[in-house]
């Protein structure tokens, strides 16, 4: 019998799982009121913007995978905003930069999350704007209990806020001090922003769709865009480069952008079809790992044994090397994705997996291409203490974090979404709005002719990567995790244990986790740690020793310190859901 930290949630009416219990409760409340999975996902995502402000915000982005039961179709909704018109390599070089800063205003892209949530609500939901925004407005205006890690983040940023980002100090500090953990925290200005969007939308028309369109107008062409434009044109702002810079994001950039739908990429693996975003995100790296692993007998491997860890880690190294060399916005770069996922290509790549751990980055040459990597042309200054970093980080081991949610309703509709960006330590709060901007542009390189070169209108190669899967042709699984570059490693391990060892969702999530950092980080200062393998000490001691013997640079992590996976599944009429116990905040609910 497999013991878990909590039960796998079972029900028939609906399930919601997310990285914060308050957001999960908000989504479930929408289902109880008669909303569908899409309505519930919007309410959950908007609530996450409030209750996890150190990990995402209204100025952030979100990729969404959705399954529409009526159409029997999986689609990608891209809420990843693009680089502004003024975001050119020449401009950033003229500012004395060799790499895009991880904080401040120069790394800002168009905030994409709000339009994506509105498109999902308009096109697939049933409820009105005010109904799905009510939980977020309530949490922001009436308050919510502050997670210890939010309080810790604010305290770490306190001096920087006071010295350099006074608008953030006004929002998050009281009398110059950070709020206490678990205290009731309010962001009344953010609540007023949400309320004004609703009020302006309802003044336009009683029609639901016209109200949603009016909300989009207010955000991208109305008062929100005007405040963002004015703030960016204001004083230069300190960032982690150690210098002050003005932003380049403008109202025109906001007005010209909108979320888009596209077909997902898919890969068939052991009677499952897995769906991911295109190569403007890192999603295809999950599929590449499956293509490599398809040639190994995972069924026979102990899921906590050295053969399993070594094989998965070595295949990850190969797939992520290709990510570094070839992924980028396909609207601007020819990404050889068909070859990267092909049987022939991965059969050859698989031969590189040896008994010894690799300590070099080894991209392939799909279609005869020569791999090209970005890299700083001058020494990159480390972020000054207390100035924020390129990504939201909550431990030395587990860098990178954000939010995730999955929803399935009684009709069989499914959503998997990974909201992020606009975290409180990313850039200063815009005083009239109560939120800050995403710094996703740090994922671009200041070198020309790369798949990830900075350029106007381009999507940064985001690390955000929700997942879906069919089983035996039927819609089955929605899953994902926060974690930056680690997302498509932690979810892969959960998926493999579920598929090959038959673990239920909660057991597969609870089992010990690991990841490699054998690639260039997607976040400032873009470092790499070749050969490094972070692995929870809850693995058997003999596994850790065997991995060292195979040449892995093993870095033991405390038990329950790696990964934040959530998952939901529909098995006939039975719905299942699970959430990680790590950090003691994610929760699955359902009935």
Secondary structure, DSSP 8 states (H G I E B T S, - for coil): ----SS--EEESSEEEEESSHHHHHHHHHHHHTT--HHHHHHHHHHHHHHHTTTTB-TBSEEEEEEEETTTTEEEEEEE--BB-TT--HHHHHHTT-SS--SSSSTT-B---HHHHHHHHHHHH--S-HHHHHHHHHHHHHH-EE--HHHHHHHHHHHHHHHHT-HHHHHHHEETTEE--TTSEE--HHHHHHHHHHHHHHHHH-S-HHHHHHHHHHHHHTSHHHHHHHHHHTSS-EE-TTSSEE-----HHHHHT---EEEE-EEEEETTEEEEE--TTBSTHHHHHHHHHHTTS-GGGS-TTSHHHHHHHHHHHHHHHHHHHHH-S-TTTS---HHHHT-HHHHHHHHTT--SS---S-----GGG--------SS------TTS--SS--SSSSS------EEEEETT--EEEEEEEB--TTTS--BTTTTB-B--GGGGSBSSTTSTTB--TT-B--B----EEEEETTEEEEEEEE--GGGHHHHHHHHHHHHHHS---HHHHHHS--EEE--SB-SSTT--B-TTEEEEETTS-HHHHHHHHHTT-EEEEE-TT-S--EEEEEEETTEEEEEE--GGG--EEEE-
